[in-house]
């Protein structure tokens, strides 16, 4: 039976939205026999290295991602018609994907 993989998880690095500490997240995933797990903090990847190392230590495949914001026109346009923004969850497939995601967030 294939295991369930969380692909949308916020950690302590998602300000005002995340509570989970990375070590506790990885420990819980291991306790539930998960083979992989993702982090997708809001607009940042500050916890990516800590997450990666913690997962490798527990023999869990880390999936690094980010939940980004998408604006219909531009984030600089502050009109009522452009107030609605959308979230998009991006996941890195490999090292090249991680590099590209890092560049998007600069």
C-alpha positions as CSV (number, residue, x, y, z in Angstrom):
1,X,0.0,0.0,0.0
2,X,1.5,3.4,-1.0
3,X,2.1,5.8,1.9
4,X,0.5,9.2,2.1
5,X,2.8,12.2,1.4
6,X,2.0,15.7,2.7
7,X,2.8,18.1,-0.1
8,X,1.6,21.3,1.6
9,X,3.1,21.8,5.0
10,X,3.9,25.1,6.8
11,X,6.6,25.3,9.4
12,X,7.6,27.8,12.0
13,X,9.1,29.9,9.1
14,X,5.6,30.7,7.7
15,X,4.9,33.7,9.9
16,X,1.4,33.9,11.2
17,X,0.5,30.6,9.5
18,X,2.9,28.0,10.6
19,X,3.5,26.4,14.0
20,X,5.3,23.2,13.3
21,X,9.0,22.9,14.2
22,X,11.0,21.2,11.6
23,X,12.5,18.6,14.0
24,X,9.1,17.7,15.3
25,X,7.6,17.5,11.8
26,X,10.3,15.1,10.6
27,X,10.0,13.0,13.8
28,X,6.2,12.7,13.4
29,X,6.6,11.7,9.8
30,X,9.0,9.0,10.8
31,X,6.7,7.8,13.6
32,X,3.9,7.5,10.9
33,X,6.2,5.5,8.6
34,X,6.1,8.2,5.9
35,X,8.8,7.9,3.3
36,X,8.7,11.5,2.2
37,X,7.3,14.9,3.2
38,X,7.3,18.4,1.8
39,X,7.6,21.9,3.2
40,X,5.9,24.8,1.5
41,X,6.3,27.9,3.7
42,X,4.7,31.2,2.6
43,X,7.1,33.1,0.3
44,X,10.3,31.9,2.0
45,X,12.7,28.9,2.0
46,X,14.5,29.8,5.2
47,X,14.0,26.3,6.6
48,X,15.0,24.3,3.5
49,X,18.5,23.3,4.6
50,X,17.5,22.5,8.2
51,X,14.6,20.4,6.8
52,X,16.8,18.7,4.2
53,X,19.3,17.6,6.9
54,X,16.7,16.5,9.3
55,X,15.0,14.4,6.7
56,X,18.2,12.7,5.5
57,X,19.0,11.9,9.2
58,X,15.7,10.0,9.5
59,X,15.9,8.4,6.0
60,X,12.9,10.4,4.7
61,X,12.9,12.0,1.3
62,X,12.7,15.8,1.6
63,X,10.6,17.7,-0.9
64,X,11.3,21.4,-0.8
65,X,8.8,23.9,-2.0
66,X,7.2,27.2,-1.4
67,X,3.8,28.7,-1.4
68,X,4.0,31.9,-3.5
69,X,1.6,34.7,-4.1
70,X,0.2,35.5,-7.6
71,X,-1.3,38.8,-8.4
72,X,-3.6,39.3,-11.4
73,X,-1.7,42.3,-12.7
74,X,1.2,43.4,-10.5
75,X,1.9,43.4,-6.8
76,X,2.7,47.1,-7.1
77,X,-0.8,48.0,-8.3
78,X,-2.9,48.8,-5.2
79,X,-6.4,49.2,-6.5
80,X,-9.6,47.5,-5.2
81,X,-9.9,45.6,-8.5
82,X,-6.4,44.2,-8.0
83,X,-6.7,43.3,-4.3
84,X,-7.4,39.7,-4.8
85,X,-4.3,37.6,-4.8
86,X,-3.8,33.8,-5.2
87,X,-1.6,31.2,-3.8
88,X,0.4,28.8,-5.9
89,X,2.3,25.9,-4.4
90,X,5.6,25.2,-6.1
91,X,7.7,22.0,-5.5
92,X,11.3,21.4,-6.6
93,X,11.7,18.1,-8.4
94,X,15.5,18.1,-8.2
95,X,18.5,20.3,-7.6
96,X,17.8,22.3,-10.8
97,X,14.3,22.9,-9.5
98,X,15.6,24.0,-6.2
99,X,17.9,26.5,-7.8
100,X,15.1,27.9,-10.0
101,X,12.8,28.2,-7.0
102,X,15.5,29.9,-5.0
103,X,15.9,32.4,-7.9
104,X,12.2,33.1,-8.1
105,X,12.2,34.1,-4.4
106,X,15.0,36.6,-4.6
